[in-house]
Amino acid sequence: MSRYTFCWLVISLVFLWSCSQANFGKMEPDALLETANSLFERGKITKALEAYQTFALNHPLHPQNALVQYRIAESYYQIEDYENAEFEYSELLRLYPDSPDIEEANFKLATCFCYRSLRPALDQEMTETALLKLRSFVADFPNSQYVPQAKELMKDMRNKLLEKKYLNANTYFDMRSYSAALMYLDEILAQPAPEALLAKSYLLKAECLIEKKEFSEAEQVLQKLQTEMPQFKPKRIEKLMRQAQAGS
C-alpha cells in the first residue's frame, strides 16, 4: 500500500467517524438512547459505544445516565478493552451507587483485573488486585449468582501467585541463595495448591536442603512427597533420595 493510499484511507475513516458522531449528536435524547440500545442488543457494540458516549457527553443530567454508564462499561468489556472497562465500571460505582447493575458491575470490575493479569514470570500487581477485588465481591454479595465464578477465579489467581513464588524460589536456587529459596517454597507448601506445583516444590526444597548439607531433612521432605503424592514417581526423586541418604 502506497503512502498516499494509506493517508487517504486514514482520512476517510476519520471523516466517517466524525460524520457518525455528528449524526448521533443531532438526535433527540430519547431517539439517541433507543438507537444506542438497539445497536447494543444487535451486537453492534462499537457503534453502540459511540452512541452511548455521545449521549453521556450531550445529556449529562439525563435520568437514564446510570444505564448509559453501565452500557459504556459493558461495551468496552465485550470488545475486550478491559482497561477502559475497568475505568467505566469504577465510574458507575462512584457516580451511581444505587444502580440496579451494581452487583454485576462489581463482579465484572474484578474480572477486568483477572483478564489484565500477566503470566507468572511477569509482574503480578494485577493478579493481586484481582484477588482483592474478588474477595471483596464475595464478602459484599454472598448470595450473588456470580459467587461460584468468583471463587473459581480466586483459585486461579492464588495459583498464579503461588507459581510466581516457585519461580522466585527457582531463581534464588540458581543464585545459590538456598535459604531465600526455602522461604518461598515453605510458603507454597503451607497452602492448598495444584498437585504438580506441590510436587515440584517438594523436589526443589529437597535439592536446597541437600545443597545446604541438611541431608536428613531432605530425606524427610522426599518421604513426605512419596507419602502424600504416591502418583508422582519421577526419577528425580530416586536420585535425590540417594544423595540425601549418602550424605546422612
C-alpha positions in Angstrom: 0.0 0.0 0.0 1.4 3.4 -1.0 1.8 6.2 1.5 -0.8 8.2 -0.5 -3.3 5.4 -0.3 -2.7 4.8 3.4 -3.2 8.5 4.1 -6.4 8.6 2.1 -7.7 5.6 4.0 -7.0 7.2 7.4 -8.6 10.5 6.4 -11.7 8.6 5.1 -12.0 6.6 8.3 -11.7 9.8 10.4 -14.3 11.5 8.2 -16.7 8.7 8.5 -16.3 8.5 12.3 -16.8 12.3 12.5 -20.0 12.0 10.4 -21.2 9.2 12.7 -20.6 11.4 15.8 -22.2 14.4 14.2 -25.3 12.3 13.3 -25.6 11.0 16.8 -25.2 14.5 18.2 -28.1 15.8 16.2 -30.6 13.2 17.6 -33.1 13.9 20.4 -32.1 12.2 23.7 -34.9 9.5 23.6 -34.2 8.7 19.9 -30.4 8.5 20.5 -30.8 6.2 23.5 -33.2 4.0 21.6 -30.7 3.8 18.8 -27.8 3.0 21.1 -29.8 0.3 22.9 -30.9 -1.2 19.5 -27.3 -1.3 18.3 -26.1 -2.8 21.6 -28.8 -5.5 21.5 -28.0 -6.4 17.9 -24.3 -6.9 18.7 -23.1 -3.7 17.0 -21.0 -2.9 20.1 -18.5 -0.4 18.7 -21.3 1.6 17.1 -23.4 1.4 20.3 -20.4 2.6 22.3 -20.2 5.7 20.1 -23.9 6.4 20.6 -23.8 5.9 24.4 -20.7 8.1 24.7 -22.4 10.9 22.6 -25.4 10.6 24.8 -23.4 10.9 28.0 -21.5 13.8 26.7 -24.5 15.8 25.4 -27.0 14.9 28.2 -25.1 14.7 31.5 -28.2 15.2 33.7 -30.5 12.7 31.9 -32.3 10.3 34.3 -31.1 7.3 32.2 -27.4 8.1 32.6 -26.8 5.2 35.1 -27.9 2.8 32.4 -25.8 4.6 29.8 -22.8 4.5 32.0 -23.3 0.7 32.6 -23.7 0.1 28.9 -20.5 2.1 28.1 -18.6 -0.2 30.6 -20.3 -3.3 29.1 -19.4 -2.2 25.6 -15.7 -2.0 26.5 -16.0 -5.3 28.3 -17.5 -7.0 25.3 -14.8 -5.8 22.9 -12.2 -7.0 25.4 -10.8 -3.5 26.2 -10.5 -4.4 29.9 -8.5 -1.3 30.9 -11.3 1.1 29.7 -14.0 -1.3 31.0 -12.3 -1.2 34.4 -12.4 2.6 34.4 -16.0 2.8 33.3 -17.3 0.2 35.8 -15.4 2.2 38.5 -17.2 5.3 37.4 -20.5 3.6 37.5 -19.9 2.5 41.1 -18.7 6.0 42.0 -21.4 8.0 40.3 -24.4 5.7 40.6 -24.1 3.5 43.8 -27.8 2.8 43.7 -27.8 1.5 40.1 -29.6 -1.9 39.8 -26.5 -3.1 37.9 -24.1 -2.6 40.8 -23.7 -6.3 41.6 -22.8 -7.3 38.1 -20.6 -4.2 37.7 -18.6 -5.2 40.9 -18.1 -8.7 39.6 -17.1 -7.6 36.1 -14.8 -5.0 37.5 -13.0 -7.7 39.4 -12.8 -9.9 36.3 -11.2 -7.0 34.4 -8.2 -7.3 36.6 -8.2 -11.0 36.1 -8.0 -10.5 32.3 -5.3 -8.0 32.7 -3.2 -10.3 35.0 0.1 -11.3 33.4 1.7 -14.7 33.2 3.5 -15.8 36.4 7.0 -14.8 35.2 5.9 -11.2 35.0 4.7 -8.5 37.4 1.7 -9.8 39.5 0.2 -6.5 40.6 -3.0 -7.1 38.5 -3.3 -10.6 39.9 -3.1 -9.3 43.5 -5.6 -6.6 42.8 -7.9 -9.1 41.1 -7.8 -11.4 44.2 -8.5 -8.4 46.4 -11.5 -7.3 44.3 -12.9 -10.9 44.1 -12.7 -11.3 47.9 -14.5 -8.0 48.4 -17.2 -9.0 45.9 -17.8 -12.4 47.7 -18.0 -10.6 51.0 -20.3 -7.9 49.8 -22.6 -10.1 47.7 -22.5 -13.5 49.3 -25.8 -14.6 47.7 -24.9 -13.5 44.2 -25.2 -15.8 41.3 -21.6 -14.8 40.4 -20.1 -16.1 43.6 -19.2 -19.6 42.2 -17.4 -18.0 39.3 -15.7 -15.5 41.6 -14.4 -18.3 43.8 -13.0 -20.2 40.8 -11.3 -17.1 39.6 -9.9 -16.5 43.1 -8.4 -20.0 43.0 -6.9 -19.3 39.6 -5.3 -16.0 40.9 -4.0 -17.7 44.0 -2.4 -20.4 42.0 -0.8 -17.9 39.7 0.7 -16.1 42.7 2.0 -19.4 44.0 3.6 -20.2 40.7 5.3 -16.8 40.9 6.7 -17.8 44.3 8.0 -21.0 42.8 9.7 -19.1 40.0 11.3 -16.8 42.7 12.4 -19.9 44.6 14.0 -21.3 41.5 15.8 -18.0 40.8 17.3 -18.0 44.3 18.3 -21.6 43.9 20.2 -20.8 40.7 21.8 -17.9 42.7 22.8 -20.4 45.4 20.7 -18.4 47.9 19.1 -21.6 49.3 17.6 -20.1 52.5 15.8 -17.5 50.4 14.5 -20.2 48.1 13.3 -22.3 51.0 11.4 -19.3 52.3 9.3 -19.2 49.1 8.9 -23.0 49.0 7.6 -23.2 52.5 5.0 -20.6 51.7 3.8 -22.7 48.8 3.8 -25.9 50.7 1.8 -24.3 53.6 -1.2 -23.6 51.2 -3.6 -25.6 49.0 -2.0 -25.7 45.6 -2.2 -27.8 42.4 -0.5 -31.2 42.9 2.0 -30.6 40.2 3.2 -27.4 41.8 3.4 -29.0 45.2 5.4 -31.9 43.8 8.0 -29.7 42.2 8.1 -27.5 45.2 8.9 -30.6 47.4 11.6 -31.6 45.0 13.2 -28.2 44.8 13.1 -28.0 48.6 14.9 -31.3 48.9 17.6 -30.0 46.5 18.0 -26.9 48.6 18.4 -28.9 51.7 21.0 -31.2 50.1 23.0 -28.2 48.9 22.9 -26.9 52.5 24.0 -30.4 53.6 20.9 -30.9 55.6 20.6 -34.4 54.4 18.2 -35.9 57.0 15.8 -33.0 56.4 16.0 -33.5 52.7 15.2 -37.2 53.1 12.1 -36.4 55.3 10.9 -34.0 52.6 11.2 -36.7 49.9 9.5 -39.2 52.1 6.6 -36.8 52.7 6.3 -36.3 48.9 6.1 -40.0 48.3 3.6 -40.5 51.1 1.3 -37.6 50.2 1.5 -37.9 46.4 2.4 -41.5 45.6 1.2 -41.0 42.0 4.3 -38.8 41.4 7.2 -41.0 40.7 9.8 -39.0 38.7 13.3 -40.5 38.5 14.5 -37.2 40.1 13.0 -38.5 43.5 15.2 -41.6 43.4 18.3 -39.5 42.5 17.7 -37.0 45.3 16.9 -39.8 47.8 20.2 -41.5 47.0 22.1 -38.2 47.5 20.3 -37.5 50.8 20.9 -41.0 52.2 24.6 -40.9 51.1 25.1 -37.7 52.9 23.3 -38.7 56.1 
